[in-house]
Amino acid sequence: MKKFLHYEQVAGICHEANRYIQYLLKEDQNESWENVSNHIHESAEDGVLSALEGMTPEQLHHNWLVFKTHAGWVWGEVKDEEKKTHPCMLPYEELPENQRLKDRVFFAIVNACKENINL
């Protein structure tokens, strides 16, 4: 079967699904995929590649923490791109269930698409 999605497109799909979850949870929403920083693109793309390598949602969150930490991010009560703070800079088991949902949805989207992804 011909593969028709590039992993970067799947990262965008995951990002937009996350935005919708943010909307449902009445959180501040990220900008659309087309308008976010390169850092967010790289983070989501890294997540897709990691999920394709078999990481679980918990491992994906840990991988995201490492990615963010290397970029200088720390825990903070609110997400602030300038200050590089984020309330999800916590171990997976300390996240509220509604935040763990985002990792599971990301994982599910990648796995639903994996047979059709070009690397």
N, C-alpha and C positions, 0 to 999 in steps of 0.2 A: 504494500500500500504506500502511496506517495504521502510524504509528510508535508503538512501545509502550514504549520505554525512555527515561528522562530521562538526560542526561549525568551527573548526580549518581549515579544507580544504576550506571552503567558504571564510574564512579570507585570505587564500593564493590566491584564485581566484581574490578576490577584490584587493589585493596587486598587482598582476600581471597586472590587468586591469589598475590600477593607473600608473604603470610603463610605459605601452604603451601610456597612455595619456601624461605622461611626455616626452616620445620620440616624440610624435606628436607636442607637444608644444616647442620642442627643449630645454627642461629643463634638468638639471642634473638628471639622473635617479637613483632611489634607486637600491640597489643590489637586486638580485632575492630573492624570498621568502626563499629559502633554506640557503641563506647567510646573512640575516639581523639579527640584534640584537634581543635578547629576548624582549627588550622594544618595538620594532616595532611589533613583533608577538603579544604581549599582547595588544597593542593599537588596532590593526586590529581585534583581537578576541573580545575585548570589544565592538568595533563598530558593529560587527555582532550580538552579543547578544543584544545590545541596539536597533538595527534595528528590530530584531525579537520581541522586546517588544513594537514596534510601533513608535519609534522615526522617525521624519521627517528628510530629509537631513539637514535642518537648526539645528535641535536639535542634530543630530549626530555630526555636526561640533562643537557645543557648548560643547558636551560631550568630544570630542577629545581635545578641549582647556583645559578643566578641567583636563583630564588625563595627558596632557603634562605639565601643570602648576604644578601639584602635583609632577611631576618628575623633576621639576626645570627648565623647558624650558621657554624661553622668546622670544619676538619678536626680529628679526634681519633681516637685508637685505638679508642674504643668510642662507640657511640651513647648520648647522654645528653641527654634533652630539657631538663633544668634548666640544664645547662652549654652547651647548644646545640652539641654536638660530634657528628660523624658520620664514620665511616671512608670513606664514599663521596664525600666532598667533594673529589674529584679529577677531573681531565679524564677523559673516557670512555676514551681510549686507555691510561690508567694503571690502570684498574679491572681487577681479576681477572675472568677469563671468567665465573665463576659470578655475579658482580654485573652484568655486561653482560646476562646472560640475563634478569634482571628487567626491563630496559628493552625487550628484544625481546618478552617475554611481554606487557607492558603494551601495546606497540604492536600486537601481534597481536590482543589482545582488543578494543581499540578498533576496529580495522579490520574484525574479524569482525562487530561490532555496528553499524557506522556507518550502514547503510541503515535501521536501526530506531531511531535516536536522535532524540529531540526535544531541541531546544536551549532 
